[in-house]
Amino acid sequence: MGNRAEQTEKRRQAILLSSLDLFVHKGYHGTTVRDIAKRSEVSVGLLFHYFPTKQAILEELLKIAQDGLDLTETLMDQSVSPIEFFEQMTAAILQAFKDSTMAAKIFMLSNQALTSHWIPEESKAPLSASTSVSETAKLIEKGQTQGSIRPGDPLSLSLAFWGAIHGVAEALVSYPQIAVPEAKWIVDMVRKHPQDDLQK
């Protein structure tokens, strides 16, 4: 019984991985159930045994994405300084990119879900509470007051930070052979440097 359950879960994960790859490269609407079944090496009928609809697969993938985004909320709830938040979160995200090729694709899919009209609104629900740019802008403003974050419009700095993270994810999906950047390089986008005071 244990082996059967293990095989079931293994096949379910294979379907999710195949779907993720197709959604990222072909888009949600550009991917058919037949495409997913073929890539997963199962029949369409068997695919529906695991997931009743293509949308159900998407929603499961977005739940996985939300689990990753929960890291942001966890760090925000901890008593770490703003710059420590950026250091820890960036390191964790980039480490996930190193550990699994799925991580960068999940990151891409979540960004597509939040910014695209082609993903059903109900499928975006798991991500709707996550407002990374606006929430981290608040931390940037706090860090500027404390002197650890560079001067500049908080929303623009937050956008630049997240844009860099999303850019890395997209590049790694297209060029997986390239090494993941150092977390410090991205954090330095928001970190205050001595020369920042000279530019005032």
C-alpha positions as CSV (number, residue, x, y, z in Angstrom):
1,M,0.0,0.0,0.0
2,G,2.9,2.3,0.8
3,N,4.5,1.7,-2.6
4,R,1.2,2.5,-4.3
5,A,0.8,5.8,-2.5
6,E,4.4,6.6,-3.3
7,Q,3.8,6.0,-7.0
8,T,0.6,8.0,-6.9
9,E,2.4,11.0,-5.4
10,K,5.3,10.6,-7.8
11,R,3.0,10.7,-10.8
12,R,1.2,13.7,-9.4
13,Q,4.4,15.6,-8.9
14,A,5.5,14.6,-12.5
15,I,2.2,16.1,-13.8
16,L,2.8,19.3,-11.8
17,L,6.4,19.6,-13.1
18,S,5.3,19.1,-16.7
19,S,2.5,21.6,-16.4
20,L,4.8,24.2,-14.8
21,D,7.3,23.9,-17.6
22,L,4.5,24.2,-20.2
23,F,2.8,27.1,-18.5
24,V,6.0,29.1,-18.3
25,H,7.1,28.5,-21.9
26,K,3.7,28.3,-23.7
27,G,1.4,30.2,-21.4
28,Y,-1.6,28.9,-19.6
29,H,-4.0,29.3,-22.5
30,G,-1.4,28.0,-25.0
31,T,-1.1,24.8,-23.1
32,T,-3.7,22.1,-23.6
33,V,-4.6,19.2,-21.3
34,R,-3.3,16.9,-24.1
35,D,0.0,18.7,-24.0
36,I,0.3,18.1,-20.3
37,A,-0.7,14.4,-20.6
38,K,1.8,13.8,-23.4
39,R,4.7,15.5,-21.5
40,S,3.7,13.6,-18.3
41,E,3.5,10.3,-20.2
42,V,0.0,9.6,-19.0
43,S,-3.4,9.3,-20.8
44,V,-5.8,12.3,-20.7
45,G,-8.2,10.1,-18.7
46,L,-5.5,9.3,-16.1
47,L,-4.5,12.9,-15.9
48,F,-8.1,13.8,-14.9
49,H,-7.9,11.2,-12.1
50,Y,-5.2,13.4,-10.5
51,F,-6.6,16.8,-11.4
52,P,-10.1,17.5,-12.6
53,T,-9.2,20.5,-14.8
54,K,-6.2,22.3,-16.2
55,Q,-7.2,25.2,-13.8
56,A,-6.9,22.9,-10.8
57,I,-3.3,22.2,-11.8
58,L,-2.6,25.9,-12.1
59,E,-4.1,26.5,-8.7
60,E,-2.0,23.8,-7.1
61,L,1.2,25.3,-8.6
62,L,0.2,28.8,-7.3
63,K,-0.4,27.3,-3.8
64,I,3.2,26.1,-4.0
65,A,4.3,29.6,-5.1
66,Q,2.4,31.1,-2.1
67,D,4.3,28.8,0.3
68,G,7.5,30.4,-1.0
69,L,6.1,33.9,-0.7
70,D,5.1,33.1,2.9
71,L,8.8,33.5,3.6
72,T,8.5,37.2,3.0
73,E,5.6,37.5,5.5
74,T,7.5,35.3,8.1
75,L,10.6,37.5,7.9
76,M,8.5,40.7,8.1
77,D,6.9,39.3,11.3
78,Q,10.3,38.7,12.9
79,S,12.3,41.4,14.7
80,V,15.0,41.8,12.1
81,S,16.1,45.2,10.7
82,P,15.1,46.1,7.2
83,I,18.5,45.5,5.7
84,E,18.7,42.1,7.5
85,F,15.3,41.3,6.0
86,F,16.6,41.9,2.5
87,E,19.8,40.0,3.2
88,Q,18.0,36.9,4.5
89,M,15.2,36.9,2.0
90,T,17.4,37.4,-1.0
91,A,19.8,34.6,0.2
92,A,16.8,32.2,0.7
93,I,15.3,32.9,-2.7
94,L,18.6,32.5,-4.6
95,Q,19.4,29.4,-2.6
96,A,16.1,28.0,-3.7
97,F,17.0,28.8,-7.3
98,K,20.3,26.9,-6.8
99,D,18.6,23.9,-5.2
100,S,15.8,23.4,-7.7
101,T,15.1,24.3,-11.3
102,M,11.4,24.3,-10.3
103,A,11.9,27.2,-8.0
104,A,12.7,29.8,-10.7
105,K,9.8,28.6,-12.8
106,I,7.4,28.8,-9.8
107,F,8.7,32.3,-9.2
108,M,8.0,33.2,-12.9
109,L,4.6,31.7,-12.8
110,S,3.6,33.6,-9.7
111,N,4.7,36.8,-11.3
112,Q,2.8,36.0,-14.5
113,A,-0.3,35.2,-12.4
114,L,-0.2,38.6,-10.6
115,T,0.4,40.7,-13.8
116,S,-1.5,38.8,-16.5
117,H,-5.1,38.9,-17.5
118,W,-5.0,35.4,-19.0
119,I,-4.9,33.7,-15.6
120,P,-8.4,33.3,-14.1
121,E,-8.9,35.6,-11.1
122,E,-10.0,32.8,-8.8
123,S,-6.7,31.1,-9.6
124,K,-4.8,34.1,-8.4
125,A,-6.5,34.0,-5.0
126,P,-3.6,32.2,-3.2
127,L,-1.3,35.1,-4.2
128,S,-3.7,38.0,-3.7
129,A,-2.5,38.7,-0.2
130,S,1.1,39.0,-1.2
131,T,1.9,42.6,-2.3
132,S,5.7,42.3,-2.4
133,V,6.5,45.7,-3.9
134,S,4.2,47.8,-1.6
135,E,5.1,45.8,1.5
136,T,8.8,45.9,1.1
137,A,8.6,49.6,0.2
138,K,7.4,50.1,3.8
139,L,10.5,48.3,5.1
140,I,12.7,50.4,2.8
141,E,11.2,53.6,4.2
142,K,11.9,52.3,7.7
143,G,15.4,51.4,6.8
144,Q,16.0,54.8,5.3
145,T,15.0,56.4,8.6
146,Q,17.4,54.1,10.4
147,G,20.2,54.8,8.0
148,S,20.7,51.3,6.5
149,I,18.8,51.7,3.2
150,R,19.9,54.1,0.5
151,P,17.8,57.3,-0.2
152,G,15.3,57.3,-3.0
153,D,11.6,56.7,-3.6
154,P,10.7,53.6,-1.5
155,L,8.3,52.2,-4.1
156,S,10.9,52.7,-6.9
157,L,13.6,51.0,-4.9
158,S,11.3,48.1,-4.0
159,L,10.4,47.8,-7.7
160,A,14.0,47.7,-8.7
161,F,14.8,45.1,-6.1
162,W,11.9,42.8,-7.1
163,G,12.6,43.4,-10.8
164,A,16.2,42.1,-10.3
165,I,14.9,39.0,-8.5
166,H,12.3,38.3,-11.3
167,G,15.0,39.0,-13.9
168,V,17.3,36.4,-12.3
169,A,14.4,33.8,-12.3
170,E,13.6,34.4,-15.9
171,A,17.3,34.2,-17.0
172,L,17.8,31.0,-15.1
173,V,14.8,29.4,-16.8
174,S,16.2,30.3,-20.2
175,Y,19.9,29.7,-19.3
176,P,20.0,27.2,-16.5
177,Q,23.8,26.7,-17.1
178,I,24.5,30.2,-15.8
179,A,25.5,30.5,-12.1
180,V,23.1,32.0,-9.7
181,P,24.2,35.6,-8.8
182,E,25.5,36.4,-5.3
183,A,22.8,37.7,-3.0
184,K,25.0,40.6,-2.0
185,W,24.9,42.0,-5.5
186,I,21.1,42.3,-5.4
187,V,20.9,43.5,-1.8
188,D,23.5,46.3,-2.6
189,M,20.8,47.8,-4.8
190,V,19.0,48.9,-1.7
191,R,21.8,49.1,0.9
192,K,23.1,52.5,1.9
193,H,26.7,53.2,0.8
194,P,29.0,55.9,2.1
195,Q,28.9,57.7,-1.2
196,D,25.1,58.1,-1.0
197,D,25.6,60.8,1.6
198,L,27.9,62.7,-0.7
199,Q,25.3,62.7,-3.5
200,K,22.7,64.6,-1.4
